[in-house]
Amino acid sequence: MSDEEFESWRFVQDEEADNVAAALLDSPYAREVYTALGHIAKNNDPVSFEIFRATNPKLESNEEYERVVGILANYFNDMHRMPQTDEERATIARGCAFFDLHVGDCLFALTLRSLIKQYAAARATHVLTSTRLLVDYPHRRMIETLQFVADVMEVNGFEPDGNAMRSIQKLRLVHAMIRHRINRRVYNPTSSDPTEHVKWDETWGRPINQQDMIFAIHTFSTEVIDGLLAAGIRIPQNTIEDYYMTWHLYGRALGLKAELNPTTYAEGKKVQDRIYAREFIPNENALQLTPPLIDFAQTLLPFSPSKTHIYAMAKRFNDPADYKPVFEKILNIPVTKAHLGWMWLYFAGEHMLHWMHVIREMFTSKKGEKQHLHFLAMRNRWMIQAVVNIDKTWTSKHFRIADGFGESAAKKDAPLIASEPNIVSRFFRMLLHGR
């Protein structure tokens, strides 16, 4: 693909979802529809006229409401982009099983490599600063991202009582709703004047375009894998491909075109590196988005670590080639000032646990080892959900439309979140006191 063709993807969005978002946001009954959508969480939750009618019986005979409900019902019942074959489902199950075994490292790689590096991309991040939610309410937005990851990386997430398909559909619709608001230029959340338009430069491409979408998908796939490899974790090649393919399938379900959605890890890295080479330049967005993420990372670790401790973690999950050009020059993160003593203690503890596991393997049967791995996966799964349950007080425990589009609720919750101890403190309080 030539550079010109590659650049053209910055002007292609997701027409299927965009049409649904336009019908919803341009309708006078958008608020009423939101209420009904809040009842759709599990894959087998029906999406029909009956659900919407039961939630808003007074609108049963309203033609405009019925029209919007029909469009949304068709959207949520259309599964042609979801994983279809037994082979695709099996690949996702293997990718999720790997994630479950490495939840802690995956989350640190996601926070301190994937998302931070994403902020270095000048044009892709204009949407994030335009909507202001990540800048103004970073804690909430990160927990919502964590909840989405928990939903789609659940081993049984695509079973009837799972949440993966519904969470993917909702996130795709959230992206389309954000695009629609920016495209029609009707609001600017940085202003108290609701009539002021978002200022969008056409040289940036269109908001949340196809190139931005594959860039984002790769932050969850190639960058997480590379973060684990940088941390010294050994991953078999077939496992790498399973994990990458899992997110390839999620990308398809989120509206990515096949032409820009690689099927192998090696191809994905080439696409991601191509985007980095074009987009990684010093920019104001990076300086707005990075500090809140560092602050959030501090809440994930016990003993109230300083920023130099966070720099040490970032150093651990990233490549030396990125330390100065990306982290120091673009993101203003001085990873060379990492607290090396703390980092050494972290490594020492990790190596001790590793060798304890190796010794244990020497005296454990294959059946016993399989049971042990299952226990570790279940424990990790419980821990990630517990963190979300502790922190997510604003909606249900699964990803909802309001999670990606709830500015007023975010504003209301911000003072409460700011007054709470960090996540780890509340987690141990829950273990000790059951609350």
Secondary structure as GFF3:
##gff-version 3
##sequence-region A 1 435
A	DSSP	alpha_helix	3	8	.	.	.	ID=ss1
A	DSSP	three_ten_helix	9	11	.	.	.	ID=ss2
A	DSSP	alpha_helix	15	25	.	.	.	ID=ss3
A	DSSP	alpha_helix	30	37	.	.	.	ID=ss4
A	DSSP	alpha_helix	49	55	.	.	.	ID=ss5
A	DSSP	three_ten_helix	57	59	.	.	.	ID=ss6
A	DSSP	alpha_helix	63	77	.	.	.	ID=ss7
A	DSSP	alpha_helix	86	101	.	.	.	ID=ss8
A	DSSP	alpha_helix	103	109	.	.	.	ID=ss9
A	DSSP	pi_helix	110	115	.	.	.	ID=ss10
A	DSSP	alpha_helix	116	118	.	.	.	ID=ss11
A	DSSP	alpha_helix	126	131	.	.	.	ID=ss12
A	DSSP	alpha_helix	133	136	.	.	.	ID=ss13
A	DSSP	alpha_helix	138	152	.	.	.	ID=ss14
A	DSSP	alpha_helix	164	183	.	.	.	ID=ss15
A	DSSP	three_ten_helix	202	204	.	.	.	ID=ss16
A	DSSP	alpha_helix	210	220	.	.	.	ID=ss17
A	DSSP	alpha_helix	222	230	.	.	.	ID=ss18
A	DSSP	alpha_helix	237	253	.	.	.	ID=ss19
A	DSSP	three_ten_helix	258	260	.	.	.	ID=ss20
A	DSSP	alpha_helix	265	279	.	.	.	ID=ss21
A	DSSP	alpha_helix	284	299	.	.	.	ID=ss22
A	DSSP	alpha_helix	307	317	.	.	.	ID=ss23
A	DSSP	alpha_helix	320	322	.	.	.	ID=ss24
A	DSSP	pi_helix	323	328	.	.	.	ID=ss25
A	DSSP	three_ten_helix	335	337	.	.	.	ID=ss26
A	DSSP	alpha_helix	340	362	.	.	.	ID=ss27
A	DSSP	alpha_helix	366	391	.	.	.	ID=ss28
A	DSSP	alpha_helix	401	405	.	.	.	ID=ss29
A	DSSP	alpha_helix	407	419	.	.	.	ID=ss30
A	DSSP	alpha_helix	423	433	.	.	.	ID=ss31
###
